[in-house]
């Protein structure tokens, strides 16, 4: 930290403030060799914060951490924009972590920007599916096709795309009216990983 302080020509208070931000102020005299991996990751972020940057670039900040360490770094990163007015640019292949931290997202594949926008806009690109499980899915499929609905018949359920709430309710009434027990109705939303694979054209290559 002192080396970075001299390189950036900042006062002592910046060092103490950076250590406080990453919650290492009580470990400032401890040898780094004795730090846990999570503490080392936080120390790296503190070194980047010494000069109070407006833009903080982090590459795989949770790489190699255990679940507790990932949670610590995630909460720290999420707090920086609001508490200190800085923009955090985060690069990571851990898409589940990006989904929990980012407000804006860019998807790059083979050097090309395929998507840039808010997380909400990206998630809207994926319509959820409705899955209905009954005691007799084959018969349920026949009933719903006659009613003008065309689910995909899978091994253990019927899958619908672009089904409205009223259509779900009507499907349930149609099935119970045909004396077919409805065991479960579920909405399945695609996570960021599946959306990423769809946008990059790799969804069907796995």
Backbone torsions as a table, in degrees:
resi	resn	phi	psi	omega
1	UNK	NA	-37.8	179.9
2	UNK	-68.2	-36.1	177.5
3	UNK	-63.4	-46.0	178.4
4	UNK	-63.7	-38.6	178.0
5	UNK	-58.5	-45.2	-179.6
6	UNK	-68.2	-39.4	179.6
7	UNK	-63.7	-38.3	-177.5
8	UNK	-91.6	-8.1	178.0
9	UNK	55.0	58.4	179.7
10	UNK	-120.4	156.3	-178.2
11	UNK	-73.8	168.0	-179.2
12	UNK	-58.1	-35.5	-176.1
13	UNK	-61.9	-28.4	178.1
14	UNK	-66.0	-39.0	178.6
15	UNK	-64.3	-47.4	-179.3
16	UNK	-64.4	-39.0	179.5
17	UNK	-66.5	-41.4	179.3
18	UNK	-64.1	-41.4	178.0
19	UNK	-65.7	-35.4	178.9
20	UNK	-68.7	-37.8	179.9
21	UNK	-59.8	-41.6	-177.2
22	UNK	-94.1	8.5	176.4
23	UNK	60.2	46.5	175.6
24	UNK	-119.1	8.8	-175.4
25	UNK	-61.6	-28.3	179.3
26	UNK	-84.6	-1.7	180.0
27	UNK	-120.9	17.5	-173.0
28	UNK	-67.0	-23.6	-179.5
29	UNK	-99.5	4.0	179.7
30	UNK	-85.6	140.9	179.6
31	UNK	-65.4	136.5	-177.9
32	UNK	-61.4	-29.6	178.6
33	UNK	-60.3	-22.1	-179.7
34	UNK	-96.2	-1.0	178.3
35	UNK	-71.8	148.1	169.4
36	UNK	-73.8	168.3	179.5
37	UNK	-61.5	-39.3	178.3
38	UNK	-63.2	-39.5	178.0
39	UNK	-66.3	-37.1	178.0
40	UNK	-66.0	-37.9	177.1
41	UNK	-64.0	-42.3	178.9
42	UNK	-66.6	-35.8	177.1
43	UNK	-63.6	-40.5	177.3
44	UNK	-60.6	-39.9	177.5
45	UNK	-67.3	-38.8	178.0
46	UNK	-61.0	-40.3	178.3
47	UNK	-62.2	-35.9	178.3
48	UNK	-73.5	-23.8	-176.2
49	UNK	-89.0	-9.6	-174.1
50	UNK	-53.7	-40.9	-176.8
51	UNK	-91.5	14.2	178.6
52	UNK	50.2	60.2	-176.1
53	UNK	-70.9	151.7	172.7
54	UNK	-81.1	-25.0	178.2
55	UNK	-126.4	122.5	179.1
56	UNK	-114.5	120.8	-178.7
57	UNK	-105.2	122.3	-179.1
58	UNK	-123.3	131.0	180.0
59	UNK	-111.8	114.5	178.9
60	UNK	49.7	56.8	-174.7
61	UNK	-68.5	-18.0	-179.8
62	UNK	-105.8	9.9	-176.9
63	UNK	-62.6	127.9	175.6
64	UNK	81.5	2.1	-177.7
65	UNK	-87.1	154.5	173.2
66	UNK	-79.4	170.2	-176.4
67	UNK	-54.4	-38.2	-179.9
68	UNK	-67.0	-42.0	179.1
69	UNK	-65.7	-39.5	177.1
70	UNK	-60.8	-43.0	179.3
71	UNK	-62.2	-40.3	179.3
72	UNK	-62.7	-49.7	-178.4
73	UNK	-65.0	-39.0	179.8
74	UNK	-60.2	-47.9	-179.1
75	UNK	-66.0	-36.2	178.2
76	UNK	-62.8	-48.7	-177.9
77	UNK	-62.7	-41.7	-179.3
78	UNK	-64.7	-27.7	-177.1
79	UNK	-81.6	-22.0	-171.6
80	UNK	-62.4	-47.3	-178.3
81	UNK	-60.1	-44.5	-175.7
82	UNK	-74.0	-40.3	-175.2
83	UNK	-79.2	-32.8	-171.8
84	UNK	-125.8	5.0	173.3
85	UNK	66.3	27.3	-179.1
86	UNK	-109.2	153.0	174.8
87	UNK	-93.7	132.1	179.4
88	UNK	-109.2	119.8	174.9
89	UNK	-100.4	116.6	-170.9
90	UNK	-116.0	125.6	175.6
91	UNK	-111.3	126.4	-178.0
92	UNK	-161.0	149.2	172.0
93	UNK	-96.0	-4.4	177.3
94	UNK	-85.7	87.6	-170.7
95	UNK	-67.8	-28.9	177.6
96	UNK	-64.8	-32.4	177.4
97	UNK	-73.3	-42.0	176.5
98	UNK	-57.0	-41.6	-178.3
99	UNK	-60.7	-30.9	-177.7
100	UNK	-90.1	-13.6	-175.1
101	UNK	-113.4	-36.5	-168.2
102	UNK	-84.0	148.3	171.3
103	UNK	-104.4	-29.7	175.6
104	UNK	-125.3	146.4	-171.9
105	UNK	-133.9	142.4	169.7
106	UNK	-126.5	133.8	178.6
107	UNK	-112.7	118.7	-178.4
108	UNK	-114.1	131.8	177.5
109	UNK	-137.4	124.0	-178.8
110	UNK	53.2	40.5	176.3
111	UNK	79.9	3.2	-178.8
112	UNK	-114.0	136.0	176.2
113	UNK	-79.6	109.8	-177.8
114	UNK	-91.0	-25.2	179.1
115	UNK	-153.3	140.9	172.1
116	UNK	-147.6	122.9	-178.7
117	UNK	172.2	-169.4	-178.7
118	UNK	-75.3	158.9	177.1
119	UNK	-61.6	-38.0	179.2
120	UNK	-63.2	-40.8	178.5
121	UNK	-64.2	-39.8	178.8
122	UNK	-65.4	-43.0	-179.3
123	UNK	-67.1	-28.2	177.6
124	UNK	-69.3	-16.7	177.8
125	UNK	-70.3	-13.3	-179.2
126	UNK	-114.0	109.0	176.2
127	UNK	-76.9	132.6	178.2
128	UNK	-68.7	154.5	175.0
129	UNK	-104.5	152.1	175.5
130	UNK	-107.4	130.2	179.4
131	UNK	-119.0	126.0	179.9
132	UNK	-116.3	127.3	178.5
133	UNK	-113.6	130.0	-178.7
134	UNK	-128.1	175.9	176.4
135	UNK	-75.0	-19.6	179.5
136	UNK	-142.9	86.4	-173.7
137	UNK	-66.5	-33.6	179.9
138	UNK	-64.3	-46.5	177.9
139	UNK	-65.7	-38.7	178.4
140	UNK	-61.9	-38.9	178.4
141	UNK	-61.7	-44.9	179.8
142	UNK	-62.1	-42.6	-179.1
143	UNK	-61.9	-47.0	-175.1
144	UNK	-71.8	-32.4	175.5
145	UNK	-63.7	-41.5	177.6
146	UNK	-63.5	-27.2	-179.8
147	UNK	-87.2	1.6	177.4
148	UNK	94.1	7.2	174.9
149	UNK	-104.9	144.4	-173.6
150	UNK	-129.0	76.1	179.8
151	UNK	-74.0	160.0	172.4
152	UNK	-87.9	122.5	-178.5
153	UNK	-84.1	110.9	175.9
154	UNK	-105.4	-180.0	-173.4
155	UNK	-60.5	-42.5	-173.7
156	UNK	-119.3	4.5	-177.9
157	UNK	-165.4	173.8	172.2
158	UNK	-107.5	134.1	-176.5
159	UNK	-115.3	129.6	179.3
160	UNK	-118.0	144.1	171.5
161	UNK	-115.5	144.5	176.6
162	UNK	56.9	46.4	179.6
163	UNK	-101.1	129.9	179.7
164	UNK	-80.6	166.6	178.7
165	UNK	-60.0	-41.0	-179.0
166	UNK	-66.7	-34.8	177.8
167	UNK	-69.6	-35.6	176.1
168	UNK	-63.2	-45.5	179.5
169	UNK	-62.7	-41.4	179.8
170	UNK	-65.8	-40.3	178.0
171	UNK	-61.0	-40.9	178.5
172	UNK	-63.3	-42.8	179.1
173	UNK	-65.1	-40.7	179.9
174	UNK	-62.4	-40.6	-178.0
175	UNK	-70.9	-44.6	178.9
176	UNK	-67.5	-33.6	176.8
177	UNK	-65.9	-26.1	177.4
178	UNK	-92.1	11.2	177.7
179	UNK	62.4	36.4	174.1
180	UNK	-108.5	119.5	-177.8
181	UNK	-69.0	125.9	175.3
182	UNK	-92.9	116.2	-175.7
183	UNK	-89.0	-33.3	-175.7
184	UNK	-162.3	140.0	172.0
185	UNK	-125.8	121.2	-175.9
186	UNK	-130.0	145.6	171.7
187	UNK	-102.4	126.7	-180.0
188	UNK	-112.6	118.8	177.4
189	UNK	-103.5	140.5	178.9
190	UNK	-76.5	137.4	176.9
191	UNK	-82.4	177.6	-175.8
192	UNK	-62.8	-34.0	-179.8
193	UNK	-62.3	-46.0	-178.9
194	UNK	-68.9	-34.9	176.3
195	UNK	-65.6	-42.5	178.1
196	UNK	-59.5	-45.3	-179.5
197	UNK	-64.0	-36.9	179.0
198	UNK	-67.4	-43.2	-177.9
199	UNK	-67.2	-37.9	-178.5
200	UNK	-85.4	-0.6	178.0
201	UNK	75.2	19.8	-177.4
202	UNK	-106.3	4.9	-174.7
203	UNK	-61.8	-38.2	-175.6
204	UNK	-97.9	6.6	-177.9
205	UNK	-96.9	-3.4	-178.1
206	UNK	-83.4	NA	NA
